[in-house]
Amino acid sequence: MHSLTIAPRVNGPPASGNGGYVCGLLAREIDGPAEAALRVPPPLDKPLTVSRDGARVLLHDGAILVGEAKSTTLDLTAAPAPSLGQARDAAKRYAGLHHAFPTCFVCGASRVRHDGLDIFTGKLSDRDMVACTWTPAADLADADGRVAPEFIHAALDCPGYWALPGAGQVVAVLARFSVSIDAAPPHVGEELIVAAWHLSSEGRKHKAASALYDARGAVLARAEALWIELKDPPAR
């Protein structure tokens, strides 16, 4: 058992942790691909308890279960990567310049440049996908100068939302996130490609996939996400 605290910088909605990042913190406790689920909005700037219950990793805020993670097998084939040029061009069509969570650590366009991840995925001109490039900053590095895995999870999170039907109009939050990091994490400062695509929708539930690629289009990581539309979205 140990504790962790989600820094206020790493928010999704203004008062809670970015879903992909928090799932990534839990996935660090799992050997190999992990499936994480969030039960309540993860609180910021507050010690939370990480424990194990058999094969599950649990995150608690006192008696409240915030999230959990377990080992998984991710049966998802990544779509072929767009080129760097196509991803750069798609970012010009990012639909989230004004959205429900404008200060989101991953995709919030209202943050100071480079304070968040600046991942602004827009629609590709020739495929039903969203994409952009991403150059991880030095403050995302682990001790080896590579992107820490929780930030890879974060980078794969919000692009899935922007691939959903009605993205930017409906307000949805991450409920379940399965991620496989398939290669050595990239070094900070590398220009990478992030892309995402819609998988299915049923009522307020939506599934999306996302992938992280190197500049040549090799797959570095894959993810499948379940998004839930909020019944009572926050006022804009």
N, C-alpha and C positions, 0 to 999 in steps of 0.2 A: 504494500500500500504506500502511495506517495501522493503529493499534492501538485497541482499546477494552477497557474493564474493566467487568464487570457488578457493580454494587454489591451487597453482601450483602443490603441491604434488598429487592432485587427478586428474591426467590427464588420458586420454585414448590415442588418438594420442598425440604427444608431445606438441602441442600448444592449445589443447582444453580439456574440462572436460570429464571425464569418463561418458559415456552415462547413464549407470544404476544409478550411483551416482546422477547425475543431475536430472534424472527422480524421484529418491527417495526424493530429496529436494522438488520437486513440489508435490509429493504424500503426504508429511507431511501436506500439506494444505487441504487435502481431507479426509473426514471421511469414512473409510472402503477401499475396493479395489479401485485402481486407474489405469486409463489408461493415460499414458503420451506420448507425441510425441515431437520429436526434429526437428526443422525446419532448423537450421544452427548449425555449430559446436559451442558449448558453450565456450565463451572466459574465459581464466584464469586470476586471480588476477585483476579483474575489477569489480566495483560495478554494479550489475544488479538489475532491478526493478521487484518485484513480485506484481501483482495486480489481481483483480477479474473482470470478465465480466460475470455476472450471475453465472452459475454453473461452469464456467471454471476458472482455475488459469493460469495466463499468466506470462511468463518470458521474459523481454525485455532488450535489450542492446540499450539504446536510443530508436529510432523508430523501431529497428529491432526486430521482434518476434523470440526469440531463441527457445522457447518451450511452451507447454501448457499441462494441465492435467485436467481430469474430473473423476467423479465417474463412476465405471463400475461394471459389474457382470462377474467374470472370470469363464467361463464354461470349466474348465480343470481338468481332473482327474490326479493326480500325479501318475507316475509310481511307482511300489514297489521299495523301497530303496535297493540299494546294501548293503552288510554288510560293517562294518568298514574295515575288511581285504580286501575285494574286492575293495573298494574305494582306500585304500592305494596302492594296487597292480596296479590299473589302472593309478594312478598318475605317475608311472614309465614309462608309454607310452605317456606322454604328448608330443604333436606334436609342441608345440610353443616355444621351446628353441630358435629358430631363426624365428621371424615373423615380419610383417610390423610395429608393434607397440611394440617394445621390452621393453619399459619403462612403459607400461600400468599399472595403479594403481592396477588393479585386477589380470591380468594374465601375466604381463611382467616379464620375467625371468632374465632380465638384471639389475633389481633394487637390491639395497642392501637388504639382507634378512630381512624380517619383516617391511620394509619401505612401502610396499604395502600389499595387502591381501594374496599374495602367493597362489592363487587358480589355480592349474595346473591340469586341468581335462584331463585324458587320456581314451582311449577306454577300456571298460570292456571286459573281455575275453569271456563272454557267452551271452552278449546282445548288441544290437545296441544302446548303450548309452556311454556317457563319464561321468566320476566321479572322485572325489578325496575327501580327508578329508580336513577340515578347522577348525583351532583353532583360533578364533578371539582374537586379542591382546587387552591389556587394554586401548589403546588409541582410541578404537572404541566404548567405553562405553558411555551410557547416564548417567544421574544423579543417576539412580538406579543400575548401574553396568551391565546393559543389553546392547546388541548390538543395537546401534542407527539404526532406520529403514532405513536411506539412505544407510547405509553400507550393510544391508540385500539386498536392491535393487541392489547394486553394485555386491554383491556376486552372484546374480542370472543372471547377465548380460553376461559376457564373456563366461561362460560355454555353453550358447546357440550357440555362434559362433563356438566353437570347436566341436559341434555336427553336423554342416552343412556339406553337401557334398563338398569336396574340401577345407575344413578348413585348413588354413596355406598356401594354394596356391592362392585362391581368397582373395581379400581384401574387407571387408564389414563393414559397420557401423550400429549402432542401430538407427532405425527410429521411432519405436513405441514399447512401453513396458507396459504391463498390469501385475500388481502384486497384489497378495492377501497375506497378512500376517495372517496366520490362527491360530496361537497360541501365547502365550506370547513370546516375543523375548528371545533368549537364553542369558545366562550370558557369559561375556567374559571369556576365558580360557576353555570353554567346547569344546570337540572335536565333530565336526559336520560332516555331509555328504552332499556334493553338487553333483547333477547329472543333466544331460541335454540330450535331445533327439530331433532329427529332426522331424518336422511335415509335411512340404510341401515346394515345390519350383516351381516358375514360372518365367522364364527369370532371371532377376537380383534380384528378390524378393525371400526371403527365410524366412520361419517361423520355430521357434524352441521353445521348452518348457524346463523349468528348475524347480528344486525344491530343497529346503533346508530341511534336516531331522536332528533329533537328533540322538544320538549314537545308539538308539534302533530302528531307522527307522520310527519314527513318523514324519508326515509332519508338518513342521513349517511354510513354505511359498511356494507359487507356482507362476510361471511367464510364460507368453507367449510373445514372441518377434518377431518383424518384422525386418529383416536385409536387407540392400540394398548393393549390390555389387557396388563399385566405378567404374565409367567409366575410370577414369584416376588415378589409384592407385599410391601412392608415390613410388619413386625409393627406392630399398633396398640397 
